[in-house]
Amino acid sequence: MSKVSAKAPAAKTPAPVPAKKAFDPKDWAKNGVTEEEIAGCKQSFDLFDSDQGGSVDISGKKNIMQSSRPP
């Protein structure tokens, strides 16, 4: 009796993630908000976006709450 080895199905590789477009404050500056104000907001946001994924995770929210608390 011969042994037939069952091959595991090949793991599917994830589809490539499209490259992110660089942040451009011009895309967001409107209704009286200047590019400089937008760039300042983005810079502040990036302080709490620890993995640069475009969102603030729970640990980042905790940091925001602790840093905004009065001494």
N, C-alpha and C positions, 0 to 999 in steps of 0.2 A: 504494500500500500504506500503510495507516494504522498508526501505532504505537499499541499499546495499552500503557498504563503499568500495570505490575503494582504494586498497592499492597501495602506490607508489612503483615502482620497487626498489628492494634493491640496495643500493649503492655498486658499485663494489669496492673492496679494491684493491689498486695498488699492483702489483707484488713486492715481496721483492727485494730490491736492493742488489746485491752481494757486499760483503765486499771488500773495496779497499785494494789492496796490499800495504804494507808499501813501501815508497820510498827507493830504494837501488841504490846508486851512481854507483855500479858495473855494473848495467844494462846499464848505459849511458856512462861510461868511455871507449872511443875508439879513434882511430886516433890521438894519442898524447895528449888527454885531460885526466888529472888525476882524480881519485876519489875525491881528495880534492878540485879540481877546480869545479867539478860538485856539490859537497856538498855546496860550497860557493855560486854558482849560485842559487841553490835551496833555500838556506837560504835567499838570497836577494829577490827572487821571492815571498817567503812566507810573506815578509813584506807588499807586495801589494795585496796579495790574501786574502782579509779580511775575507771571509767566508770559507776558506780552501776547496773550491770546485774544485781547479785545474785550474782556469782561473782568469784573472783579469777583473773585471767589470769596468764600465765607471768611477765610483768614484775612483777606484784604478788607472786608467790611468791618471785621473786628478792629483792625488797625485804624480805619477811618474813625470809628466810634471812639477809640481811645485817644487819638490825636486831636479830636475836636472837643473833647471834654475839658471844661475849665480846670485850672490847676487847684 
